[in-house]
Amino acid sequence: SVMWSVECLTALTKLFPTAFSVMGVDASSWTAEVPKSVSGLRGSCIVIPCSFNYPEPEKKPSEFTGIWFKGTHDTIYHPDSSNIIKDYRGRTELVGDLRQKNCSLRIDPLNDSDKGSFTFRIEMEDHNNYSFLTAITVLFSLLISGSPDPPSLSVREEVKVGEVVSASCSMSHSCPSDSPLLTWSHSGTPSVQSHQLTNVQWEVTSSLTFSPSSTDHNQSLVCTAAYRGGKTVKSLKTLNVKCKWTTPVRGWLITTMCHLTSTRRGRTKVGKMNLESGHGLLIWMRKSKNLQWYYHSKEE
């Protein structure tokens, strides 16, 4: 973050002549802190974190009024909405508590025209028995993106038929009250968590617990992030599903069909496969109405 002091903003005294000297108060001790840049997605919302400081008076101010400007003139937030310019009316909200020196601003939804610099103004009543006004320019870059990055998807490179597998999908965003919706292409049990990464970024994570089958082999596991307004981005991983072998029976390891398929019925087929334990014979044969696969191991 970067600290901006009103001491360096003497040009603003022409706009706010009472801002910089009241009863000997040093203007340089009036400061505001904002990030160097804030990035948001067009059509979503953004919270601009802002904090300010001022000389502690003997008598606590009884009333605070926070005002935000685009540049130095256009009012984009005011407690009286009639003072807000038309383009920002209904789109801005002061989410910070001024009594806690928090001047954070929410813009919802974001437009391309929101790029630029902003000015924050604080008004206090009963500060040294005066009505005190000060303007603090909080210069930072508000960046608007048209398309978000794809979500971060993780799952084990190799899974086995029938075992319990966990996958996770994460997406960072700038709008804590309207995070993207994460969905999965595979059935299972999802759970969602959200936490704050920085003072300008949040992250939502969806974890999926599922049991893969043989038909999932070489199929894509897809995580989709959907934003308000219909914008979506996806990430995918190809599942590598292996057989899960059972207890040896008379020198044979019995398993399910797994990856191979049969085009002929009623015959026995023998073929070699490179399995986890090395090369072996994979045999299928029809017994009654059940088609079974057998792996001939070296235990025989």
C-alpha positions in Angstrom: 0.0 0.0 0.0 1.0 3.6 -0.4 0.6 6.6 2.0 -0.7 9.9 0.6 -0.3 13.0 2.7 -2.4 16.1 2.3 0.8 18.1 2.9 1.8 17.5 -0.7 -1.6 18.5 -2.0 -1.5 22.3 -1.6 -3.4 22.7 -4.9 -6.5 21.3 -3.2 -6.6 24.3 -0.8 -8.2 26.3 -3.5 -11.0 23.7 -3.6 -11.2 23.2 0.2 -9.9 26.4 1.8 -10.7 25.3 5.3 -9.1 21.9 5.0 -5.5 22.6 6.0 -5.4 24.9 9.0 -7.7 25.0 11.9 -6.6 26.2 15.3 -2.9 25.3 14.5 -3.6 21.7 13.4 -0.8 20.4 11.2 -2.3 19.4 7.8 0.5 16.8 7.3 -0.9 14.7 10.1 -4.1 14.1 8.0 -3.4 11.1 5.9 -5.1 8.3 4.0 -3.9 4.9 3.0 -5.0 3.0 -0.1 -3.6 0.2 -2.3 -1.4 1.2 -5.2 -3.9 -0.5 -7.6 -7.2 -2.3 -7.4 -8.4 -4.7 -10.1 -12.0 -5.7 -10.7 -14.1 -7.4 -13.3 -16.5 -5.4 -15.4 -20.0 -6.0 -14.3 -19.0 -7.3 -10.9 -18.3 -5.2 -7.8 -15.2 -4.0 -6.1 -14.3 -2.8 -2.6 -11.6 -0.1 -2.4 -10.0 -0.4 1.0 -9.3 3.0 2.6 -8.2 4.1 6.0 -7.4 7.6 7.2 -5.9 9.3 10.2 -6.2 12.7 11.8 -4.9 14.6 14.9 -6.8 13.3 17.9 -8.7 16.3 19.4 -9.4 16.9 23.0 -13.1 16.5 22.3 -14.1 13.6 20.1 -16.0 14.6 17.0 -19.7 14.0 17.3 -20.5 13.5 13.6 -18.5 12.3 10.6 -19.4 12.7 7.0 -17.4 10.9 4.3 -17.5 12.0 0.6 -15.8 10.4 -2.4 -15.0 12.2 -5.7 -14.0 11.0 -9.1 -11.0 13.2 -9.7 -11.6 16.3 -7.5 -15.0 17.5 -8.6 -17.5 14.8 -9.4 -19.2 13.4 -6.3 -19.6 9.6 -6.6 -20.6 9.0 -3.0 -22.4 11.2 -0.5 -24.8 10.4 2.3 -27.3 12.5 0.5 -27.7 10.6 -2.8 -29.1 13.7 -4.6 -25.5 15.1 -4.5 -24.1 12.1 -6.4 -23.6 12.4 -10.1 -26.0 10.4 -12.3 -23.5 7.8 -13.5 -22.7 6.7 -9.9 -26.1 7.1 -8.3 -27.1 3.7 -6.8 -23.7 2.2 -7.5 -21.6 3.3 -4.6 -21.7 2.6 -0.9 -19.4 3.6 2.0 -18.8 0.2 3.6 -16.2 1.5 6.1 -17.0 2.9 9.6 -15.7 6.5 9.7 -15.6 6.4 13.5 -13.0 3.6 13.1 -11.1 5.7 10.5 -12.2 3.3 7.8 -13.3 5.0 4.5 -13.6 1.9 2.3 -15.8 2.3 -0.8 -17.8 -0.2 -2.7 -18.7 0.2 -6.4 -21.3 -2.1 -7.8 -21.4 -2.8 -10.7 -18.0 -1.8 -12.2 -18.0 0.1 -15.5 -15.1 0.8 -17.8 -15.6 4.5 -17.1 -14.6 3.9 -13.4 -10.9 3.9 -14.2 -9.0 6.9 -12.8 -8.1 8.7 -9.6 -10.3 9.5 -6.7 -10.5 12.0 -3.8 -11.8 11.3 -0.3 -13.1 14.1 1.9 -13.9 13.8 5.6 -16.1 16.3 7.4 -16.2 16.4 11.2 -18.4 18.3 13.6 -17.1 19.6 17.0 -13.4 19.2 16.1 -11.9 21.9 18.4 -15.4 23.5 18.4 -15.2 24.0 14.7 -16.8 22.3 11.7 -13.7 20.8 10.1 -13.3 19.8 6.5 -10.4 18.1 4.9 -9.7 16.6 1.5 -7.3 13.7 1.0 -6.5 12.6 -2.5 -6.1 8.8 -2.7 -4.4 8.3 -6.0 -4.4 4.7 -7.2 -5.1 2.8 -10.4 -8.5 1.2 -10.7 -8.1 -1.5 -13.3 -11.1 -3.0 -15.1 -10.9 -6.4 -16.7 -13.3 -7.8 -19.2 -12.6 -11.5 -18.5 -11.3 -13.2 -15.4 -8.5 -15.7 -15.3 -9.6 -19.4 -15.2 -9.9 -21.1 -11.8 -7.1 -23.1 -10.3 -8.0 -26.8 -10.4 -6.1 -29.6 -8.6 -6.7 -33.3 -8.5 -4.3 -36.3 -8.2 -2.7 -37.3 -11.5 -3.7 -40.9 -11.0 -6.8 -42.3 -9.2 -8.3 -45.8 -8.7 -11.7 -47.2 -9.4 -14.0 -46.9 -6.4 -11.7 -45.0 -4.1 -12.6 -41.7 -2.5 -10.9 -38.8 -4.4 -10.8 -35.1 -3.5 -10.5 -32.3 -6.0 -10.3 -28.6 -5.3 -11.1 -25.5 -7.4 -10.2 -22.0 -6.4 -11.0 -18.5 -7.8 -9.8 -15.1 -6.6 -12.2 -12.1 -6.9 -12.7 -8.5 -5.8 -16.3 -8.7 -4.6 -16.7 -10.4 -1.1 -20.5 -10.1 -1.2 -20.9 -11.6 -4.7 -18.3 -14.3 -5.2 -18.3 -16.5 -8.4 -20.3 -19.7 -8.3 -18.1 -22.8 -8.7 -19.7 -26.0 -10.2 -18.3 -29.4 -11.2 -18.9 -31.7 -14.2 -18.7 -34.8 -12.0 -21.3 -35.8 -9.4 -20.1 -36.0 -5.8 -20.2 -34.1 -2.5 -19.1 -30.4 -2.9 -18.2 -28.0 -0.1 -17.4 -24.3 -0.4 -15.2 -22.0 1.7 -14.2 -18.4 1.2 -11.4 -16.3 2.8 -9.6 -13.0 2.3 -6.2 -13.1 0.6 -5.3 -9.4 0.7 -7.1 -6.2 1.5 -8.3 -6.1 -2.1 -8.7 -9.8 -3.0 -10.8 -12.7 -1.8 -10.7 -16.4 -2.7 -13.6 -18.9 -3.0 -12.7 -22.6 -3.0 -14.9 -25.6 -3.9 -13.8 -29.1 -2.8 -15.4 -32.1 -4.5 -15.3 -35.6 -3.0 -16.2 -38.4 -5.5 -15.5 -42.0 -6.4 -14.3 -42.5 -10.0 -15.5 -45.4 -12.2 -13.9 -47.1 -15.1 -15.9 -44.9 -17.5 -14.2 -41.8 -16.1 -10.8 -42.9 -17.6 -9.5 -40.2 -20.0 -12.5 -38.1 -19.3 -12.3 -34.4 -18.3 -13.0 -33.2 -14.8 -14.3 -29.6 -15.3 -14.7 -26.8 -12.8 -16.7 -23.8 -14.0 -16.7 -20.4 -12.4 -19.9 -18.4 -13.1 -20.1 -14.6 -12.5 -23.2 -12.4 -12.2 -24.3 -11.5 -15.7 -23.5 -14.9 -17.2 -19.8 -14.6 -17.7 -18.1 -18.0 -17.1 -14.5 -19.4 -17.2 -13.5 -23.1 -16.9 -10.5 -25.3 -16.0 -10.2 -29.0 -16.6 -8.0 -32.0 -15.8 -8.0 -35.4 -17.6 -8.7 -38.2 -15.2 -6.3 -41.2 -15.3 -8.2 -44.0 -13.7 -6.5 -47.3 -12.8 -7.9 -50.6 -11.7 -8.2 -51.4 -8.1 -7.1 -55.0 -7.5 -8.7 -57.3 -4.9 -7.3 -60.1 -2.7 -5.5 -62.9 -4.6 -7.6 -66.1 -5.1 -5.6 -69.2 -6.0 -2.9 -67.1 -7.6 -5.3 -64.8 -9.4 -6.1 -61.2 -8.7 -9.7 -60.5 -9.4 -10.8 -57.0 -10.5 -13.5 -55.3 -12.5 -13.4 -54.6 -16.2 -11.5 -51.3 -15.8 -10.2 -49.8 -19.1 -10.6 -52.6 -21.6 -13.8 -53.4 -23.5 -14.9 -56.5 -25.4 -16.2 -56.6 -28.9 -16.9 -60.4 -28.9 -19.0 -62.4 -26.5 -18.5 -65.9 -25.2 -14.7 -66.1 -25.9 -11.7 -65.9 -23.7 -9.1 -63.2 -24.6 -5.6 -62.9 -23.3 -3.5 -59.7 -23.6 -0.6 -58.0 -22.0 -0.9 -54.7 -20.2 1.7 -52.5 -18.4 0.1 -52.4 -14.9 1.3 -50.9 -11.7 3.1 -54.1 -10.6 4.7 -54.6 -14.0 3.7 -56.7 -17.0 1.1 -59.4 -16.5 -1.7 -61.3 -18.2 -5.1 -59.8 -18.3 -7.7 -62.4 -19.1 -11.5 -62.1 -19.5 -13.9 -65.0 -19.6 -17.7 -65.4 -19.5 -19.1 -67.4 -16.7 -22.8 -67.8 -16.7 -24.2 -64.3 -17.3 -21.3 -62.4 -15.7 -18.3 -61.1 -17.5 -15.3 -61.1 -15.3 -11.7 -59.9 -15.7 -8.7 -61.6 -14.1 -5.1 -60.5 -13.7 -2.6 -63.4 -13.7 0.1 -62.4 -11.2 3.4 -64.0 -10.3 2.0 -65.3 -7.1 0.7 -68.5 -8.8 
